[in-house]
């Protein structure tokens, strides 16, 4: 089985808008079973919205506006990428966090393309694997992980192919410490974001330290009021499930401590 190390860049923005963010660059490295790089894929994508990159994105990524202007739209590029990938049973997708795959799925749906391939492909979140291996609780960047592992950071950060190459370096270094059987997964729609999930985790710990009862209504009144909109019932259900899971983790740890 091959490993496909994926990274994307998207046209994030610094202002509120109902228009979607879109993938503007895809980079991927194919590793064989010996973790040797045997092929690469890279392509720019011209978005439908915000076709002119704002100054923040240009400074962060270094992507020239001319490269976006001359690029193909998402359907053409993702078609080329799927052809390059081949059968989804022939590889395991490696990502740093869950955002890259999520963005590809959302753009696939926005363009009314079939998302079956992406829902069927298995992926492994290397960020989560790295955090477990190093005993860390807060997310870290690819650059910070390279530094922690004493690996050189070669290339330009926030360029898709260079980030994919650097992520591949991390993958090789920690490969033998990863539990693929337990943690490889399929894409699942999430209605909360990473910031909200971190907030729940911190709130549960704070409630525990203050000897507050770990109940959803207490959490909702104390931490969510006027901070997070719960108009979508799917988001509220997901947050409640995450809250319950974090509360159960703390209760289990407390029960395991010697008296």
C-alpha positions, 0 to 999 in steps of 0.5 A, spaced: 500 500 500 502 507 498 501 513 502 499 519 499 501 525 504 496 531 502 496 538 503 492 544 500 492 551 501 485 555 501 483 562 500 481 564 507 479 571 508 480 576 514 472 579 513 465 576 514 462 573 508 457 568 506 461 566 500 465 559 501 472 559 502 475 555 496 481 550 495 487 554 491 492 549 491 493 542 492 500 538 493 501 531 494 507 526 495 506 519 494 510 514 498 511 507 497 511 501 502 518 503 504 516 510 505 520 512 499 517 518 495 516 515 488 511 521 485 508 528 486 502 532 484 501 539 484 496 544 481 493 551 482 486 552 482 482 558 480 476 559 485 469 562 483 469 567 489 474 572 491 479 570 485 483 576 487 487 573 493 487 578 499 494 581 501 494 576 507 494 570 503 499 572 498 504 574 504 502 567 507 503 563 501 507 567 496 502 564 491 503 569 485 496 572 483 498 570 476 498 563 477 491 563 480 489 567 474 491 562 469 489 556 473 484 551 471 477 551 475 476 545 481 472 540 477 478 540 472 484 540 477 480 535 482 479 530 476 486 530 474 488 529 481 483 523 482 486 520 476 493 521 479 491 518 485 488 511 482 483 506 486 482 509 493 483 502 496 491 502 493 493 508 498 492 511 505 491 518 505 496 522 510 493 529 512 496 534 518 489 535 521 482 534 518 481 541 514 485 539 508 480 533 506 474 537 509 476 543 504 476 538 498 469 535 500 466 541 501 469 544 494 467 537 491 460 538 493 459 546 492 461 544 484 455 538 485 461 533 483 460 526 486 463 525 493 463 518 494 471 517 492 472 522 498 468 518 503 470 512 501 478 513 502 481 512 508 485 517 511 490 518 517 490 524 521 498 525 522 497 531 527 493 527 532 498 521 531 504 526 533 500 529 539 499 522 542 506 520 540 509 526 544 504 526 549 502 533 547 495 536 548 495 542 544 495 542 536 502 544 533 504 546 526 508 542 521 514 547 522 513 546 530 513 538 529 519 538 524 523 542 530 521 538 535 523 532 531 530 535 529 528 535 522 530 540 517 524 545 514 526 545 507 522 549 502 516 554 503 511 553 509 504 554 506 505 552 499 502 545 498 507 541 495 513 543 500 508 542 506 506 535 503 514 534 503 515 536 510 509 532 512 512 526 509 519 527 513 515 527 519 511 521 517 517 517 516 520 519 522 514 517 527 512 511 522 513 506 527 510 509 533 503 510 529 497 506 531 494 505 524 489 500 525 486 504 531 486 511 528 485 510 520 478 513 519 473 515 513 471 522 513 465 524 517 462 531 516 463 535 523 459 541 524 463 544 530 470 547 529 477 545 532 476 552 536 470 550 539 472 543 541 478 546 544 473 550 548 469 544 550 475 540 553 478 546 557 471 548 560 470 541 562 477 541 566 475 548 569 468 545 571 472 539 574 477 543 578 471 548 581 468 541 583 462 543 578 457 538 576 459 536 569 452 537 566 450 540 559 446 545 561 451 548 566 456 548 561 451 551 556 449 557 561 456 558 563 461 558 557 456 558 551 451 563 552 452 569 547 459 566 544 457 560 540 450 560 536 447 553 536 441 554 531 443 548 527 441 542 531 446 538 528 451 542 531 448 542 538 448 535 538 455 534 536 457 539 541 453 535 547 456 528 544 463 531 545 462 534 552 459 528 554 465 524 551 470 529 555 466 529 561 467 521 561 474 521 560 476 525 566 471 521 570 475 515 568 482 518 569 479 520 576 477 513 577 484 510 575 488 514 580 490 510 586 486 513 592 
